Amino acid sequence: MDMESWKFLRSVCILSFLLGSVFVYQSLHVVVTAQEDTKPTVTLQVNASNAAGRLIPETLFGIFFEEINHAGAGGLWAELVSNRGFEAGGQNTPSNIWPWSIVGDQSSVYVATDRSSCFERNKIALRMDVLCDSKDCPSGGVGVYNPGYWGMNIEDGKKYKVTFYVRSSGDIDLSVSLTSSNGSLTLASEKIIASASEVSKWTKKEILLEAKGTDHGARLQLTTTKKGSIWIDQVSAMPVDTYKGHGFRNDLFQMMADIKPRFIRFPGGCFVEGEWLSNAFRWKETVGPWEERPGHFGDVWKYWTDDGLGHFEFFQMAEDIGAAPIWVFNNGISHNDEVETASIMPFVQEALDGIEFARGDANSTWGSVRAAMGRPEPFELKYVAIGNEDCGKTYYRGNYIVFYDAIKKAYPDIKIISNCDGSSHPLDHPADYYDFHIYTSASGLFSMYNQFDRTSRKGPKAFVSEYAVTGKDAGTGSLLASLAEAAFLIGLEKNSDIVEMASYAPLFVNTNDRRWNPDAIVFNSSHLYGTPSYWVQRFFAESSGATLHTSTLQGSSSSIVASAVSWQNNGKDYIRIKAVNFGATSVNLKVLVTGLDPNVMRVSGSKRTVLTSSNVMDENSFTQPEKIVPHESLLEMADEDLSVVLSPHSFSSFDLLKESATKIRMPVSHSSSSYQKTPTK
């Protein structure tokens, strides 16, 4: 073959290759386009005009705090000592002092409870007989220690205030120490030395300990090498650094505050009722100096509370978080016994006194008790709930009417919440709100996003005070559960003309004592994380008091639930589109915003936030606390339309900035709500 033929043949080959490449590229392009086109497409039509909008109640989304799962004792309330007054073992002595234990052995120290305390409402104290002296006692001394609630979180450089009461017939030389979990390492220690005359009667001692090391499972020790008998009572150890100095654990309180709740319902729940009335939460026993509070055994959730977190502290919590308090009180009914309506007046008076404690003048009977606790000015209280889940009980309606009439007569402005559900039929008694609780499967709750669509708009408003996905769908906090809850909340948002308040339950769980699954915030002595259900609530932080826009979904996908609201932040106007994709396939979402004069106002992209994971049953954990958290990114828009892909099993929000049509439009970042960031991989 001559050279010219070879060149011609080579040119033909190159041309064929190039043509083939183009053909392959076009084929691939067609395949990719075809694959993209297979995703279902839905359109959300949003009317953003002011005339078509409706204000959402300022109170719509809040939180519900119940003393369950050691949410307060050993949780939000920062007290480190468990059973600080030795009352948990009962009033018959000698009694069990758990979780207190001895340092040493029975040949060197003997401890037992007796009824010698100086406090009338909690007479139990601990007697410690030291049988050895400085010559034959162990070098570290003998005594007692308290491990707190599954270990005390003691941190290097932090300060802790230890308070206790002591008396003795002789001189005392007592070491007060924070140590490692087995007592081998001392983190902080001070001595209490006093003559017999100084401690012949009950004497209060206070010391400040500064930790020289860190141990998340530490304990408090009271030890001595001096022979004799010492009585000890009301032992407290509190971190100096608490939220606003009010006794709340900082990290847990901040997680709660980041939800931006507009109300807080407390203190229960079944905790208010009790299995038996003798063990119900009674507010009068939880006020006054902490050492005078008797504490009680919560027989529903099966643990003792010293009630350091009491009636006063709940109102302080609400004020510190900027939320309206909703007080739930016992109406003479527990899970197993009831007070007849004819005999209910003592309970009614207790409720009236509890309101006076919060709202009364500092010179009133119960307002003066509040003032003596350092709070002369009243707390805000506009909502009360008469009982919890008691509608079906024999005497509920009769008791309710007596409470209702008495409260409205004394405090006509207070809004009263009935336990009876009025969403499907009218109530047969007066109320400002009716309570609605729902715990169900993921598919069940997702299908309830339109639960209140057909509810009568006449009569009292709805308070969805407890909702959650439970059972196998939930695990201990799954993505699947949170997606169903997100759809349900969008439904409540759309029906906020009848639903005025809603809160998830339960809020907290100490992982060492799970009494209920799932929960929003999981913690131990030193660490915490939010479940996906917690992060869903953060998406709705701007909804209360926002404007709900009329929106319509068009398309064939039944797995999509969406809404649109607008609000202001730092002087700027935003529209937030929220969309749940409950299905296993991606969906194309096109958002059309109408109702704005294009010559005056336009929308541009700002921020996209997505909550999802590779497996719908994925959960967060202490080892992977941020496995499922919202991911933020800048959002860009072409013209006035927003076209996005909703990932399978995801919850997304799209923040659009409303701005003057004369401005240059470009993506803008804002921080109306800050989420935890996951590390960049």
TAHU-V303304 format. One record per pair of residues at least 4 apart in sequence whose ideal C-beta (glycine too) atoms are under 7 Angstrom apart, sorted by sequence separation. I is the first residue (numbers start at 0). J is the second residue. If there is no record, write none. Layout:
# TAHU-V303304
i: {I,I}
j: {J,J}
This chain:
# TAHU-V303304
i: {0,2,3,4,5,6,7,8,9,10,11,12,13,14,15,16,17,18,19,20,21,22,23,24,25,26,27,28,29,30,31,32,33,55,66,69,70,71,72,103,105,131,132,136,137,146,147,167,178,179,193,195,198,241,248,249,250,251,252,253,266,267,274,282,287,308,311,312,313,314,315,316,338,343,344,345,346,347,348,349,350,351,352,353,354,355,359,362,363,365,366,367,368,370,394,395,396,398,399,400,401,402,403,404,405,406,407,421,426,439,440,441,442,443,468,469,473,476,478,479,480,481,482,483,484,485,486,487,488,489,490,491,494,495,522,529,531,541,567,596,597,613,619,620,645,658,0,46,65,66,69,70,71,82,89,103,116,131,136,146,179,193,197,241,242,247,266,273,287,297,317,332,338,361,362,369,370,390,421,439,468,472,508,522,529,567,568,595,612,619,636,64,66,88,116,165,178,241,273,317,331,359,360,361,389,521,580,595,619,645,658,88,101,116,178,179,241,242,272,285,296,297,317,331,359,406,419,426,437,472,473,491,520,521,552,565,566,619,73,88,114,116,178,241,271,284,338,355,472,565,619,101,114,115,176,177,237,240,271,284,294,295,355,356,361,386,406,417,520,521,552,565,617,131,177,221,242,270,294,314,355,356,437,451,491,505,508,519,578,592,617,643,85,112,113,176,284,294,295,313,355,366,417,507,510,519,550,563,564,656,112,129,176,294,331,356,403,421,468,506,510,511,518,550,641,112,113,175,191,267,292,352,356,417,420,422,488,505,506,507,508,509,510,517,519,520,550,563,161,174,175,266,292,361,385,416,419,506,509,519,576,612,82,110,111,127,331,415,416,420,468,507,517,548,561,562,612,82,96,110,127,174,175,330,415,416,417,418,468,503,548,561,81,82,110,173,189,219,278,292,329,385,414,417,467,519,547,548,561,610,93,94,159,172,173,278,289,359,385,399,414,416,466,546,574,93,108,109,189,278,358,545,546,559,560,610,634,92,108,171,172,278,357,358,545,559,609,92,108,109,171,187,285,357,466,545,559,608,609,92,108,171,187,284,328,358,542,558,608,107,170,187,275,286,357,383,395,558,608,88,106,107,153,170,186,187,274,285,286,444,558,170,186,273,274,285,286,328,541,606,607,169,186,273,354,403,433,435,556,85,168,171,270,326,432,435,441,559,606,607,167,184,186,282,390,400,431,432,433,434,435,436,440,463,574,606,94,96,107,270,389,390,399,422,430,432,433,436,437,438,439,503,605,107,150,269,270,383,385,388,432,434,440,556,604,92,167,175,177,186,381,385,387,438,441,604,635,166,381,382,383,384,385,386,396,422,426,440,573,604,634,90,108,110,153,165,166,177,381,383,425,426,503,603,615,633,103,107,108,140,166,180,382,541,86,166,179,463,466,611,633,166,180,182,461,467,84,86,164,165,180,421,460,461,462,466,467,480,602,609,611,85,103,144,164,179,180,182,421,441,445,448,461,462,463,464,466,601,611,84,85,102,164,165,178,422,441,444,448,460,465,538,610,85,102,177,178,444,447,450,456,609,610,102,162,163,445,448,449,456,475,476,101,102,177,178,441,448,452,475,476,609,100,162,310,314,444,447,451,454,473,474,608,631,99,100,176,473,607,608,160,161,629,99,175,176,310,416,451,607,628,98,160,161,266,451,592,628,630,98,173,174,265,388,484,606,158,159,174,280,591,605,628,158,173,279,384,467,481,485,492,590,605,625,158,159,172,481,484,488,589,590,604,605,171,350,480,495,603,625,157,172,263,478,485,589,602,603,156,171,263,279,324,326,332,340,347,351,476,477,481,493,602,155,170,324,328,330,337,339,343,347,351,476,492,587,588,602,603,154,155,271,323,324,330,337,338,350,354,476,153,155,233,263,271,272,276,325,326,327,329,332,337,340,587,588,600,601,155,161,169,171,271,275,311,323,340,343,347,351,154,168,263,274,323,325,330,585,586,600,601,153,167,168,260,262,267,272,273,274,275,276,318,327,332,585,600,153,167,261,262,263,264,265,266,272,273,274,275,311,340,585,599,603,605,167,260,261,263,265,272,332,585,598,603,604,605,606,152,167,262,264,332,584,597,601,606,81,153,165,166,256,314,583,605,80,150,165,255,467,580,582,583,81,150,151,165,246,283,332,580,80,81,150,151,331,578,580,79,151,163,164,330,580,164,247,330,493,580,163,245,286,492,147,163,282,489,579,79,146,163,330,489,145,162,489,578,144,145,161,245,486,73,144,161,535,577,144,243,534,576,159,160,242,575,576,142,143,159,69,142,159,160,531,575,102,142,159,141,142,157,158,287,573,574,140,141,286,573,139,140,157,573,574,117,140,573,571,572,286,559,136,489,530,531,145,530,489,529,133,528,132,133,537,132,486,528,129,132,485,534,131,486,526,534,129,528,531,129,482,129,483,571,482,128,568,126,127,568,126,127,125,124,125,124,125,124,448,538,538,115,272,535,116,271,102,269,268,102,267,541,541,540,478,537,445,479,478,479,537,80,477,478,79,477,477,474,476,475,476,474,85,84,84,478,83,83,83,80,80,80,78,79,79,78,77,77,77,485,482,482,77,76,77,478,76,77,120,75,118,121,75,118,120,121,74,75,74,75,62,62,62,61,64,60,61,66,264,60,61,62,63,64,65,66,67,59,61,64,65,58,61,65,67,57,58,66,65,86,86,84,302,300,87,82,84,83,78,66,76,72,76,67,69,71,72,72,71,66,262,264,251,61,58,254,251,251,254,254,251,250,258,258,257,259,258,261,216,215,215,148,149,152,151,152,149,150,149,148,63,63,75,74,70,74,59,70,73,55,68,70,67,56,61,63,65,68,55,59,62,63,65,68,69,58,59,60,61,63,68,58,59,64,53,56,63,69,62,68,68,68,67,68,67,74,68,60,60,59,60,59,58,57,55,56,57,55,55,55,54,55,53,52,53,52,52,51,51,47,46,45,46,45,44,43,44,43,44,55,41,42,41,42,41,40,39,41,39,39,41,43,45,47,47,43,51,41,43,45,47,38,45,47,48,38,39,40,41,42,43,44,45,46,47,48,38,39,45,46,47,38,40,42,44}
j: {4,6,7,8,9,10,11,12,13,14,15,16,17,18,19,20,21,22,23,24,25,26,27,28,29,30,31,32,33,34,35,36,37,59,70,73,74,75,76,107,109,135,136,140,141,150,151,171,182,183,197,199,202,245,252,253,254,255,256,257,270,271,278,286,291,312,315,316,317,318,319,320,342,347,348,349,350,351,352,353,354,355,356,357,358,359,363,366,367,369,370,371,372,374,398,399,400,402,403,404,405,406,407,408,409,410,411,425,430,443,444,445,446,447,472,473,477,480,482,483,484,485,486,487,488,489,490,491,492,493,494,495,498,499,526,533,535,545,571,600,601,617,623,624,649,662,5,51,70,71,74,75,76,87,94,108,121,136,141,151,184,198,202,246,247,252,271,278,292,302,322,337,343,366,367,374,375,395,426,444,473,477,513,527,534,572,573,600,617,624,641,70,72,94,122,171,184,247,279,323,337,365,366,367,395,527,586,601,625,651,664,95,108,123,185,186,248,249,279,292,303,304,324,338,366,413,426,433,444,479,480,498,527,528,559,572,573,626,81,96,122,124,186,249,279,292,346,363,480,573,627,110,123,124,185,186,246,249,280,293,303,304,364,365,370,395,415,426,529,530,561,574,626,141,187,231,252,280,304,324,365,366,447,461,501,515,518,529,588,602,627,653,96,123,124,187,295,305,306,324,366,377,428,518,521,530,561,574,575,667,124,141,188,306,343,368,415,433,480,518,522,523,530,562,653,125,126,188,204,280,305,365,369,430,433,435,501,518,519,520,521,522,523,530,532,533,563,576,175,188,189,280,306,375,399,430,433,520,523,533,590,626,97,125,126,142,346,430,431,435,483,522,532,563,576,577,627,98,112,126,143,190,191,346,431,432,433,434,484,519,564,577,98,99,127,190,206,236,295,309,346,402,431,434,484,536,564,565,578,627,111,112,177,190,191,296,307,377,403,417,432,434,484,564,592,112,127,128,208,297,377,564,565,578,579,629,653,112,128,191,192,298,377,378,565,579,629,113,129,130,192,208,306,378,487,566,580,629,630,114,130,193,209,306,350,380,564,580,630,130,193,210,298,309,380,406,418,581,631,112,130,131,177,194,210,211,298,309,310,468,582,195,211,298,299,310,311,353,566,631,632,195,212,299,380,429,459,461,582,112,195,198,297,353,459,462,468,586,633,634,195,212,214,310,418,428,459,460,461,462,463,464,468,491,602,634,123,125,136,299,418,419,428,451,459,461,462,465,466,467,468,532,634,137,180,299,300,413,415,418,462,464,470,586,634,123,198,206,208,217,412,416,418,469,472,635,666,198,413,414,415,416,417,418,428,454,458,472,605,636,666,123,141,143,186,198,199,210,414,416,458,459,536,636,648,666,137,141,142,174,200,214,416,575,121,201,214,498,501,646,668,202,216,218,497,503,121,123,201,202,217,458,497,498,499,503,504,517,639,646,648,123,141,182,202,217,218,220,459,479,483,486,499,500,501,502,504,639,649,123,124,141,203,204,217,461,480,483,487,499,504,577,649,125,142,217,218,484,487,490,496,649,650,143,203,204,486,489,490,497,516,517,143,144,219,220,483,490,494,517,518,651,143,205,353,357,487,490,494,497,516,517,651,674,143,144,220,517,651,652,205,206,674,145,221,222,356,462,497,653,674,145,207,208,313,498,639,675,677,146,221,222,313,436,532,654,207,208,223,329,640,654,677,208,223,329,434,517,531,535,542,640,655,675,209,210,223,532,535,539,640,641,655,656,223,402,532,547,655,677,210,225,316,531,538,642,655,656,210,225,317,333,378,380,386,394,401,405,530,531,535,547,656,210,225,379,383,385,392,394,398,402,406,531,547,642,643,657,658,210,211,327,379,380,386,393,394,406,410,532,210,212,290,320,328,329,333,382,383,384,386,389,394,397,644,645,657,658,213,219,227,229,329,333,369,381,398,401,405,409,213,227,322,333,382,384,389,644,645,659,660,213,227,228,320,322,327,332,333,334,335,336,378,387,392,645,660,214,228,322,323,324,325,326,327,333,334,335,336,372,401,646,660,664,666,229,322,323,325,327,334,394,647,660,665,666,667,668,215,230,325,327,395,647,660,664,669,145,217,229,230,320,378,647,669,145,215,230,320,532,645,647,648,147,216,217,231,312,349,398,646,147,148,217,218,398,645,647,147,219,231,232,398,648,233,316,399,562,649,233,315,356,562,218,234,353,560,650,151,218,235,402,561,218,235,562,651,218,219,235,319,560,148,219,236,610,652,220,319,610,652,236,237,319,652,653,220,221,237,148,221,238,239,610,654,182,222,239,222,223,238,239,368,654,655,222,223,368,655,222,223,240,656,657,201,224,657,656,657,372,645,224,577,618,619,234,619,579,619,224,619,224,225,629,225,579,621,223,226,579,628,226,581,621,629,225,624,627,226,579,227,581,669,581,228,669,228,229,671,230,231,230,230,231,231,232,232,560,650,652,230,387,650,232,387,220,387,387,222,387,671,672,672,612,672,581,615,615,616,674,219,616,617,219,617,618,616,618,618,619,618,232,232,233,627,233,234,235,234,235,236,235,236,237,237,237,238,241,650,648,650,246,246,247,648,247,248,291,247,290,293,248,291,293,294,248,251,251,252,255,258,260,260,263,260,261,266,464,261,262,263,264,265,266,267,268,261,263,266,267,261,264,268,270,261,262,270,270,293,294,294,512,514,303,303,305,305,307,297,307,304,308,300,302,304,305,308,308,304,500,502,507,322,323,520,520,522,527,529,527,527,536,537,537,540,540,543,524,524,525,509,511,524,524,525,523,524,524,524,464,465,507,507,505,509,495,506,509,492,505,507,505,495,500,502,504,507,495,499,502,503,505,508,509,499,500,501,502,504,509,500,501,506,496,499,506,512,506,512,513,514,514,515,515,522,518,539,542,542,543,543,543,543,542,543,544,543,544,545,546,547,546,546,547,547,548,548,549,548,548,548,549,550,550,550,551,552,553,564,552,553,553,554,554,554,554,556,555,556,559,561,563,565,574,576,594,586,588,590,592,584,591,593,594,585,586,587,588,589,590,591,592,593,594,595,586,587,593,594,595,587,589,591,593}
